[in-house]
Amino acid sequence: MDFAWNDEQAAFRKEVLRFAREELKDDVITRDRNEEFSRPLWEKCAKFGIQGLPIPTEYGGGGADTLTTVCALEALGYGCQDNGLLFSINAHMWSSEIPIWTFGTEAQRRKYLPGLVSGGVGLHAMTEPGSGSDAYSLKTRAERKGNCYVLNGSKTFSSNAPDADVTIVFANLDPSRGPNGVTAFLVDKGTPGFSVGRKLHKMGLRTSPMAEIALQDCEIPVENLLGKEFGGQAVFTSSMEWERICILASHLGAMQRIMETCVKYAKERKQFGEPIGKFPAIANKIADMDVRLETGRLALYKAAWLKSQGRHPLREASIAKLYVSEACVKSCLEAIQLHGGYGYMTEYELERELRDAIAGTIYSGTSEVHRMIIANFQGL
Ligand SMILES: Cc1cc2nc3c(=O)[nH]c(=O)nc-3n(C[C@H](O)[C@H](O)[C@H](O)COP(=O)(O)OP(=O)(O)OC[C@H]3O[C@@H](n4cnc5c(N)ncnc54)[C@H](O)[C@@H]3O)c2cc1C
């Protein structure tokens, strides 16, 4: 076992951290309040190479392996406080770029990937008003008509939708097959019958845009089928495996940043004539934050390592996603408590971290669903 980053990864990590601290710094408090996504920061990230990290160089990507990608995303979360931006980038990478790279035809890869790695925006639209955890019970229908598919239905909680260039829409091509009828389609921005509807207002990740989507007799050419007819489950499962491994790498960086803020405060803030860090009740909170961070790293790196070995670590991906998302919420709560009344104030930026972190226990499968998956592996 080797628990160290190699020299190349360590140097890249340092460079990502510098980039995040110097170039992604802006007034997140105001943008969070105004629910404002920053396209300029998105474009800076694309130019630096973040969005293209795992995509092969022939399509304009960085060709990084899974561990290096995770290493960079963790550094990004450590240096950048705009968790909404990082969430949007992750949603884009794992639910649009990766499926196009993995399941796309050569023509689809060449058509979409160079744009998506260099500043374009993608997403997948799976969730519907009536189907969330039970994703394949979706009601959106696809019908083959000559050289087209016609899509009808509605989607909700679609992250990035207001700014997207391409959306991967999951629809059922043959409801008599049940979940096996689900199929994935690429829908370009501006396609007649595809419309981005009501913008959704969120508790956290407010700098990441989200909206509903309506599909009304939306005709797309047959070449926009992604993967095979009735192959939607394979596309979604593969995308979720990547997402569950990698999406919380930035949370690890945030957990380190938050812990360091707490250590500094515990040394500076005095009560009863002593720095509060001298009180065991406060020092223990920091110790627990550190334990959660290190444990989360082990879980997430192991899942990423398995993926880089060509394995399909569904169990380990669920363990990492479940553990890191819940650990991050706990550390945010304790960080607020440790800061007392100041922690509750917006200007200290910890209440935003908490609001952002809670989403991690819901998207990409809720905590309950991940416990169910993990228990299934134990034969339950
Ligand atoms: C910030 C954010 C971003 C998102 N982005 C996207 C996106 O880009 N694209 C997209 O398609 N979707 C997106 N989603 C939707 C997300 O995937 C769903 O919210 C999630 O899968 C849960 O579905 P639901 O909200 O319908 O809850 P439900 O499935 O209705 O669940 C309600 C409650 O019941 C529990 N539950 C459900 N089934 C079981 C079970 N079998 N056993 C035990 N408990 C169960 C759940 O854990 C939850 O606590 C996003 C959600 C959030 C919060």
The ligand as an SDF file (V2000), in Angstrom:
LIG
                    3D

 53 58  0  0  0  0  0  0  0  0999 V2000
  -28.6410   19.9430   -4.7730 C   0  0  0  0  0  0  0  0  0  0  0  0
  -29.2800   18.8830   -5.6030 C   0  0  0  0  0  0  0  0  0  0  0  0
  -28.8960   18.7310   -6.9230 C   0  0  0  0  0  0  0  0  0  0  0  0
  -29.5240   17.7770   -7.7350 C   0  0  0  0  0  0  0  0  0  0  0  0
  -29.1740   17.7060   -9.0620 N   0  0  0  0  0  0  0  0  0  0  0  0
  -29.8080   16.8210   -9.8690 C   0  0  0  0  0  0  0  0  0  0  0  0
  -29.5190   16.7750  -11.2800 C   0  0  0  0  0  0  0  0  0  0  0  0
  -28.6810   17.5210  -11.7890 O   0  0  0  0  0  0  0  0  0  0  0  0
  -30.2030   15.8910  -12.0540 N   0  0  0  0  0  0  0  0  0  0  0  0
  -31.1300   15.0460  -11.5350 C   0  0  0  0  0  0  0  0  0  0  0  0
  -31.6900   14.2440  -12.2790 O   0  0  0  0  0  0  0  0  0  0  0  0
  -31.4450   15.0730  -10.2060 N   0  0  0  0  0  0  0  0  0  0  0  0
  -30.8100   15.9440   -9.3690 C   0  0  0  0  0  0  0  0  0  0  0  0
  -31.1240   15.9890   -8.0220 N   0  0  0  0  0  0  0  0  0  0  0  0
  -32.1710   15.1290   -7.5120 C   0  0  0  0  0  0  0  0  0  0  0  0
  -31.6870   14.0330   -6.5740 C   0  0  0  0  0  0  0  0  0  0  0  0
  -31.0230   13.0290   -7.2870 O   0  0  0  0  0  0  0  0  0  0  0  0
  -32.9150   13.5220   -5.8020 C   0  0  0  0  0  0  0  0  0  0  0  0
  -33.3730   14.5800   -4.9750 O   0  0  0  0  0  0  0  0  0  0  0  0
  -32.6090   12.3060   -4.9620 C   0  0  0  0  0  0  0  0  0  0  0  0
  -32.3240   11.2030   -5.7780 O   0  0  0  0  0  0  0  0  0  0  0  0
  -33.7810   11.9530   -4.0350 C   0  0  0  0  0  0  0  0  0  0  0  0
  -34.9850   11.9060   -4.7260 O   0  0  0  0  0  0  0  0  0  0  0  0
  -36.2680   12.7040   -4.1620 P   0  0  0  0  0  0  0  0  0  0  0  0
  -35.8270   14.0830   -3.8680 O   0  0  0  0  0  0  0  0  0  0  0  0
  -37.3800   12.5210   -5.1080 O   0  0  0  0  0  0  0  0  0  0  0  0
  -36.6040   12.0120   -2.7800 O   0  0  0  0  0  0  0  0  0  0  0  0
  -37.4490   10.6190   -2.5780 P   0  0  0  0  0  0  0  0  0  0  0  0
  -36.8720    9.5570   -3.4310 O   0  0  0  0  0  0  0  0  0  0  0  0
  -38.8930   10.9080   -2.7010 O   0  0  0  0  0  0  0  0  0  0  0  0
  -37.0950   10.3160   -1.0730 O   0  0  0  0  0  0  0  0  0  0  0  0
  -37.7410   10.9340    0.0390 C   0  0  0  0  0  0  0  0  0  0  0  0
  -37.1640   10.3090    1.3130 C   0  0  0  0  0  0  0  0  0  0  0  0
  -37.4400    8.8970    1.3260 O   0  0  0  0  0  0  0  0  0  0  0  0
  -36.2280    8.1720    1.4340 C   0  0  0  0  0  0  0  0  0  0  0  0
  -36.3350    6.9360    0.6690 N   0  0  0  0  0  0  0  0  0  0  0  0
  -36.7230    6.7750   -0.6190 C   0  0  0  0  0  0  0  0  0  0  0  0
  -36.6730    5.4890   -0.9640 N   0  0  0  0  0  0  0  0  0  0  0  0
  -36.2260    4.8090    0.1190 C   0  0  0  0  0  0  0  0  0  0  0  0
  -35.9550    3.4410    0.3960 C   0  0  0  0  0  0  0  0  0  0  0  0
  -36.1300    2.4870   -0.5250 N   0  0  0  0  0  0  0  0  0  0  0  0
  -35.5010    3.1220    1.6290 N   0  0  0  0  0  0  0  0  0  0  0  0
  -35.3160    4.0790    2.5770 C   0  0  0  0  0  0  0  0  0  0  0  0
  -35.5600    5.3830    2.3810 N   0  0  0  0  0  0  0  0  0  0  0  0
  -36.0090    5.7390    1.1640 C   0  0  0  0  0  0  0  0  0  0  0  0
  -35.1540    9.0910    0.8760 C   0  0  0  0  0  0  0  0  0  0  0  0
  -33.8690    8.7420    1.3460 O   0  0  0  0  0  0  0  0  0  0  0  0
  -35.6400   10.4350    1.3920 C   0  0  0  0  0  0  0  0  0  0  0  0
  -35.2420   10.5890    2.7280 O   0  0  0  0  0  0  0  0  0  0  0  0
  -30.5190   16.9310   -7.1950 C   0  0  0  0  0  0  0  0  0  0  0  0
  -30.8890   17.0780   -5.8550 C   0  0  0  0  0  0  0  0  0  0  0  0
  -30.2900   18.0380   -5.0650 C   0  0  0  0  0  0  0  0  0  0  0  0
  -30.7080   18.1850   -3.6290 C   0  0  0  0  0  0  0  0  0  0  0  0
  1  2  1  0
  2  3  1  0
  2 52  2  0
  3  4  2  0
  4  5  1  0
  4 50  1  0
  5  6  2  0
  6  7  1  0
  6 13  1  0
  7  8  2  0
  7  9  1  0
  9 10  1  0
 10 11  2  0
 10 12  1  0
 12 13  2  0
 13 14  1  0
 14 15  1  0
 14 50  1  0
 15 16  1  0
 16 17  1  0
 16 18  1  0
 18 19  1  0
 18 20  1  0
 20 21  1  0
 20 22  1  0
 22 23  1  0
 23 24  1  0
 24 25  2  0
 24 26  1  0
 24 27  1  0
 27 28  1  0
 28 29  2  0
 28 30  1  0
 28 31  1  0
 31 32  1  0
 32 33  1  0
 33 34  1  0
 33 48  1  0
 34 35  1  0
 35 36  1  0
 35 46  1  0
 36 37  1  0
 36 45  1  0
 37 38  2  0
 38 39  1  0
 39 40  1  0
 39 45  2  0
 40 41  1  0
 40 42  2  0
 42 43  1  0
 43 44  2  0
 44 45  1  0
 46 47  1  0
 46 48  1  0
 48 49  1  0
 50 51  2  0
 51 52  1  0
 52 53  1  0
M  END
$$$$
